[in-house]
Amino acid sequence: RPRVCRAWPRCCGHAGRLPAGRGHLMPRAELVGDGMSDLAAPSRACTGHIQDPASQRLTWNKAPKSVLVIKKMRDAGLLQPFKELCTYLMEKNMIVYVEKKVLEDPAIASDESFGAVKRKFCTFREDYDDISNRIDFIICLGGDGTLLYASSLFQGSVPPVMAFHLGSLGFLTPFSFENFQSQVTQVIEGNAAVVLRSRLKVRVVKELQGKKTAVHNGLGESGSRPVGLDMDVEKQAMQYQVLNEVVIDRGPSSYLSNVDVYLDGHLITTVQGDGVIVSTPTGSTAYAAAAGASMIHPNVPAIMITPICPHSLSFRPIVVPAGVELKIMLSPEARNTAWVSFDGRKRQEIRHGDSISITTSCYPLPSICVRDPVSDWFESLAQCLHWNVRKKQAHFEEEEEEEEEEG
């Protein structure tokens, strides 16, 4: 795995290393050159705590050999770019991994001219094959949903992702495909700008309906005394890594959702409305922005809590530190169940007794930039969301200004 020239926030437990990876995170000061050794102590202390987002750089410990290509499904317009990219990667002697269902597309399966390249692919199936330790970097062809899908494939350490915008929205996919050869070559050679997009570690604990442990005379089947509800009811735990947001909503019910939100074990509020969004800074420009939240740069270590149509005039979106743990449960007086989804996937029902625990993951997603994290983000705001776009105010003519001064 590559080196990224910036330490991930220590609240996540990184202490300057990529988790489970072959590379490591290091401050840019260690790579700049001999001149950095002459820094005065106060300056070094400052740069060690407050780092310039644009200083994050991708370098390789050794030349990358394997690349995962993810293509948006059911989009005929991506077939030709996909073929061109894979052919180019093969010419660069790269090992190319492709999802098996992509090659089952009739347009690709019936293309005899592409057969020689297709036979060299390494294939995998989602939820069946583990490729987490085989990939050096990822290339996405599609919209923002393609990047979210790539994130879901890696529940641990994520390789750097290079995303081309060939879909309906390109906020997270900054690269244009017109000159992909030079851009891919630059990434393979290293020294590319990177933004570390934090993810959420989500743990869902659900009570299995109708499966209770038999208790006789205050003792369980094993002869031990049950401790609270955990010993009386069988539970199932699931864990997810989420790049954009966790959405808890009321589902098909006509009643308001009614969920309690805990922060580090303390009840902070009860959400009554259509639901609540818990998002990363990356997700702040997605559903959270539509629900009225502020947009936060992905370098900011934070978790956002945004209500969905709250039945309260004073419930405003809030931002909490990245290191806290949130816990969300149905309120005891809730009339109906709730539903939860993770980046729009794995949607499931939440009942009384179930819980959702959310904190910042130790495994961020390294997203490769076209220029740098700041320039790319503001350019995406302008192009995709038309942020602060309006007709310019006309200025006064010089003659009118002189008349006003004389008067």
Protein Blocks (a to p, Z undefined) as FASTA:
>chain_A
ZZddbdddfklonnopaehiabdcddfklmnommlmmpcfklmmmmmmmccfklpccddf
bdcfbdcddddehilklmmmmmmmmmmmmmnopacdddfklmmpmklmmmmklmmmmmmp
ccddehkaccklmcfbdcdeddfklmmmmmmmpmbdcdddddddfbfbfkllmbcfklmm
mmmmmmmngpiacddddddddddddddehiacddeehiafkopacehjklmpccdddddd
dfkbccddekjafbdcdddddeehiafbdcedjbdcdddfklmmmmmmmnopacddfklg
cdddddehiabfklccddddfkbccdddddfklcbdcdddeehiaiacddehiacddddd
fbdcddddfkbmklmmmmmmmmmnopaiacddddddfklmmmmmmZZ
